[in-house]
Amino acid sequence: MIEDRPLISIVMPIYNEEGILLSAVHDLLMRLPALDRPFELILAENGSTDNTAVIAAELAAKYSEVTTFSVGEPNYGLALRRGIECAKGQYVICDEVDICDVNFYWRALELLEKGDADLVVGSKAMPGSNDRRPMSRRAGTFVINRLLNVLLDFHGTDTHGLKAFSREKLLFVVQACVVEQDLFASEFVIRAGRSNAKVVEIPVNIVEKRPPSVDLVRRLPAVAKGLSRLFVAIRLGR
């Protein structure tokens, strides 16, 4: 189900996902018509070294609801940003290929359409959530959130993962962000809150369908660099 302008744009960054991309997208497309709203699915490929880009192109050729592009480098934040910028929908949902939580879509859209929220964050860490990822992944989320609390006066419980928002109201926030990679999502949530947008967190159930596509230890230098740049940009206004 798609019209010239979909109501919902689902943006999904993908990197080295040849093992699950085909089945994940097929499953998602089977469940989305139940939303009874026109949608598009944007596969934002970023620097894959396997057949992810080829599979994404085949899916786009087969399904009119699916589009794809590549940013040419392993950069989650850049892929997510580009996807949001090219989205046609009134509402944007940021999802992950190993999550595809349509239940979150339902709950978030209800809040957005009623005007009770401008941005809905699916929190893995708030009361009522059920994060069934490995302990190392949960610990990483806890550490990053604590750093954001201390360094940037962030008052929420999560910034990375499932999000849904009004594109018209928050596109200017996306365009104001200065970091890429993993911390783009964090900067977006923090800046949205500081812009007085109505940010609402809701609990989510998370089950990891595959190991991380990028080793957590290898991500640490980029995360540390991003945090320092984010501190300068937000707390010092530079």
VMD Tcl script that draws the C-alpha trace (Angstrom):
set ca {
  {0.00 0.00 0.00}
  {1.67 3.22 -1.13}
  {0.64 6.62 -2.43}
  {2.61 9.46 -4.01}
  {3.31 10.71 -0.52}
  {3.33 8.05 2.20}
  {2.22 8.96 5.69}
  {5.00 6.91 7.28}
  {8.67 6.66 6.29}
  {10.62 3.85 7.92}
  {14.37 4.52 7.80}
  {16.60 1.52 8.39}
  {20.41 1.81 8.27}
  {21.97 -1.44 7.09}
  {25.59 -2.60 7.26}
  {26.80 -6.13 6.45}
  {23.32 -7.60 6.90}
  {23.22 -10.13 4.06}
  {22.37 -12.90 6.52}
  {19.05 -11.45 7.69}
  {18.13 -8.55 5.38}
  {15.95 -10.50 2.95}
  {13.92 -12.33 5.59}
  {13.64 -9.27 7.85}
  {12.29 -7.04 5.08}
  {9.88 -9.71 3.80}
  {8.53 -10.22 7.32}
  {8.20 -6.47 7.93}
  {6.39 -5.88 4.64}
  {3.90 -8.61 5.49}
  {3.03 -6.92 8.80}
  {3.00 -3.26 7.77}
  {-0.32 -3.24 5.85}
  {-2.04 -3.86 9.20}
  {-1.15 -0.26 10.10}
  {-3.65 0.82 7.40}
  {-1.48 3.81 6.52}
  {0.57 4.40 3.35}
  {4.26 3.78 4.01}
  {7.71 3.62 2.49}
  {10.73 1.65 3.68}
  {14.11 3.30 3.12}
  {17.13 0.97 3.35}
  {20.13 3.20 4.08}
  {23.17 1.09 3.21}
  {26.49 2.29 4.58}
  {29.79 0.78 3.54}
  {28.92 -2.92 3.57}
  {31.62 -5.35 2.42}
  {29.21 -8.22 1.74}
  {26.15 -8.48 -0.53}
  {23.94 -6.19 1.55}
  {23.77 -3.45 -1.11}
  {22.92 -5.98 -3.83}
  {20.12 -7.53 -1.77}
  {18.76 -4.08 -0.90}
  {18.68 -3.16 -4.60}
  {16.84 -6.40 -5.42}
  {14.25 -5.65 -2.72}
  {13.77 -2.12 -4.07}
  {13.25 -3.50 -7.57}
  {10.70 -6.03 -6.34}
  {8.65 -3.88 -3.94}
  {7.33 -0.41 -4.78}
  {7.33 0.51 -1.08}
  {11.10 -0.05 -0.78}
  {13.86 2.36 -1.80}
  {17.56 2.18 -1.08}
  {20.73 4.23 -1.34}
  {24.35 3.90 -0.23}
  {26.53 6.51 1.49}
  {29.76 4.74 0.51}
  {31.29 4.39 3.97}
  {30.56 2.59 7.25}
  {28.70 5.45 8.93}
  {25.46 4.67 10.77}
  {24.71 8.29 11.64}
  {25.25 9.59 8.12}
  {23.02 6.84 6.69}
  {20.28 7.60 9.21}
  {20.49 11.33 8.57}
  {20.36 10.92 4.77}
  {17.40 8.60 5.11}
  {15.50 11.12 7.23}
  {16.31 13.94 4.84}
  {14.99 12.05 1.80}
  {11.92 10.65 3.62}
  {8.56 11.66 2.15}
  {6.35 10.75 5.10}
  {4.74 13.00 7.67}
  {6.06 10.66 10.34}
  {9.50 9.04 10.35}
  {10.23 5.80 12.16}
  {13.88 4.87 12.74}
  {14.23 1.11 13.05}
  {16.96 -1.53 13.04}
  {17.02 -4.58 10.77}
  {17.41 -6.90 13.76}
  {14.42 -5.38 15.60}
  {11.54 -4.47 13.21}
  {9.12 -3.88 16.09}
  {5.74 -3.08 14.51}
  {4.18 -2.95 17.98}
  {6.37 0.08 18.65}
  {5.08 1.64 15.41}
  {1.49 1.31 16.62}
  {2.12 2.84 20.03}
  {4.35 5.63 18.74}
  {1.98 6.64 15.93}
  {-0.90 6.86 18.38}
  {1.05 9.40 20.45}
  {2.20 11.36 17.40}
  {-1.19 11.50 15.72}
  {-2.92 12.63 18.92}
  {-0.34 15.40 19.34}
  {0.87 13.96 22.64}
  {4.46 13.72 21.36}
  {6.73 15.17 18.68}
  {9.34 12.47 19.24}
  {8.79 9.00 20.68}
  {11.86 7.11 21.89}
  {11.68 3.35 22.39}
  {13.69 2.98 25.59}
  {15.50 -0.25 26.39}
  {16.34 0.98 29.88}
  {13.17 2.51 31.39}
  {10.87 0.62 33.78}
  {8.66 -1.78 31.87}
  {11.20 -2.50 29.14}
  {12.55 -5.97 28.45}
  {16.07 -5.88 27.03}
  {17.11 -9.44 26.24}
  {20.38 -8.59 24.55}
  {23.65 -10.00 25.96}
  {24.96 -8.42 29.15}
  {27.79 -6.66 27.32}
  {25.30 -4.86 25.08}
  {23.13 -3.82 28.00}
  {26.18 -2.60 29.90}
  {27.24 -0.52 26.89}
  {23.81 1.15 26.78}
  {24.00 1.90 30.51}
  {27.49 3.44 30.26}
  {26.63 5.63 27.26}
  {23.44 6.85 28.90}
  {25.26 7.70 32.13}
  {27.88 9.65 30.18}
  {25.15 11.56 28.36}
  {23.44 12.27 31.69}
  {26.63 13.65 33.24}
  {28.27 15.38 30.28}
  {25.21 16.75 28.48}
  {22.55 16.99 31.18}
  {20.41 14.44 29.36}
  {17.42 13.44 31.49}
  {16.12 10.47 29.51}
  {16.99 6.78 29.72}
  {17.92 5.93 26.11}
  {18.79 7.58 22.81}
  {19.78 4.79 20.43}
  {17.46 2.43 18.60}
  {13.74 2.80 17.92}
  {12.41 6.31 17.39}
  {9.39 7.90 15.71}
  {8.81 11.59 15.13}
  {7.06 14.30 13.17}
  {9.39 15.08 10.28}
  {8.06 18.60 9.74}
  {8.57 19.55 13.39}
  {12.01 18.03 13.87}
  {13.81 18.14 10.52}
  {15.53 21.35 11.64}
  {16.93 19.42 14.62}
  {18.30 16.72 12.33}
  {19.98 19.38 10.20}
  {21.51 21.03 13.29}
  {23.33 17.85 14.36}
  {27.11 17.89 13.98}
  {28.20 14.32 14.84}
  {27.78 11.17 12.78}
  {28.47 7.50 13.44}
  {26.71 6.00 16.50}
  {26.17 9.26 18.36}
  {24.08 10.98 15.69}
  {20.98 9.37 17.19}
  {21.97 10.56 20.68}
  {22.57 14.11 19.50}
  {19.21 14.15 17.73}
  {17.30 13.06 20.85}
  {19.19 15.49 23.10}
  {18.78 18.44 20.74}
  {15.08 17.66 20.30}
  {14.60 17.83 24.05}
  {16.55 21.07 24.32}
  {14.40 22.58 21.54}
  {11.31 22.11 23.74}
  {9.89 19.41 21.50}
  {7.55 16.99 23.27}
  {9.79 13.94 23.78}
  {8.12 10.83 25.19}
  {9.82 7.56 26.09}
  {7.96 4.25 25.93}
  {9.28 0.83 26.99}
  {10.21 -1.73 24.35}
  {11.02 -5.43 24.22}
  {14.36 -6.08 22.53}
  {15.60 -9.47 21.34}
  {18.90 -9.55 19.46}
  {18.47 -11.53 16.22}
  {22.18 -11.59 15.42}
  {25.51 -10.49 16.96}
  {26.49 -6.81 16.45}
  {27.65 -6.11 12.90}
  {30.47 -3.98 14.35}
  {32.51 -5.17 17.35}
  {31.78 -3.06 20.44}
  {35.46 -2.64 21.35}
  {36.29 -1.37 17.86}
  {33.56 1.28 18.23}
  {35.01 2.80 21.43}
  {37.46 5.30 19.84}
  {34.75 6.70 17.55}
  {32.29 6.92 20.44}
  {34.82 8.74 22.62}
  {35.61 11.20 19.82}
  {31.91 11.75 19.19}
  {31.21 12.39 22.87}
  {33.92 15.02 23.09}
  {32.66 16.77 19.97}
  {29.09 16.58 21.22}
  {30.10 18.11 24.56}
  {31.76 21.03 22.79}
  {28.84 21.55 20.41}
  {26.03 21.36 22.98}
  {27.49 22.48 26.31}
  {29.94 25.06 24.95}
  {27.89 26.06 21.88}
  {30.73 25.69 19.38}
}
mol new
graphics top color blue
foreach p $ca { graphics top sphere $p radius 0.5 }
foreach p [lrange $ca 0 end-1] q [lrange $ca 1 end] { graphics top cylinder $p $q radius 0.2 }
display resetview
